């Protein structure tokens, strides 16, 4: 927990040691479990990291990049320090969500099933099976976050300090599926990423070589079912892609790619449309904005704690190991604050 708390603040061992006034070798020994901490030392470490001291006594499992229940999308060359900070953020948020929901008797309409590609034949079949199990209406998915929350998933939007990572999902044994979305990216990209991560959780219990392509195919079929979207893709050009974007709530790029994957346009037409997108500067910054989806599960849990259990914000901050001011910033920002 010392390591996690330190990394969540983006601090090196040396920086923490300097702040606490000890050697970095002592911090290193403490983090490796080679040295016990006195209560006083724990307090001064915690306060240097801006956490209440009891956080350091938690015995929660931590999952990181590289563990089999931790998936992430488009992680290019991210510096180690950023990766560690994101990993710490995800773990802390996951643990806090678990603590917030522990006392409640949550009941969800659906579950996220585990379905193997070998049994179903293709990621597309699995996407259709999940849509059917969730009794989703035909056509576009209006609010993907809402569906995932109805299946017990926790979705956390967060602005990371790098756009190189889109989304992370982690589903530890016995816990809720957990997703973090980087709000630096446009909403339509995040919806695709969220569907991609959902695909991993449904299809991949252990990492597999073809998993990224399978998760993309799952996402495309889940958000843009072939049978329903194909007739609308005829005559694909940039204008049509821009018109379909607010309907299907996927990027123009994804819509154009869908047209190619469903054989509505040729590879050559696809390449030409890509070139046009990039000439207009739209491959990075597309026109027609889709609003971000707002999760409601955690806000609802917080509302219940306030209104039905009589907990104050500082009670809730204690429950999840935060000082009240940080709790308010993260969980009850102005405008959302419960009265
Ligand atoms: Zn992936």
Boltz pocket constraint, residues with backbone or C-beta under 6 A from the ligand:
constraints:
  - pocket:
      binder: B
      contacts: [[A, 71], [A, 72], [A, 73], [A, 74], [A, 196], [A, 200], [A, 211], [A, 212], [A, 215]]
      max_distance: 6.0
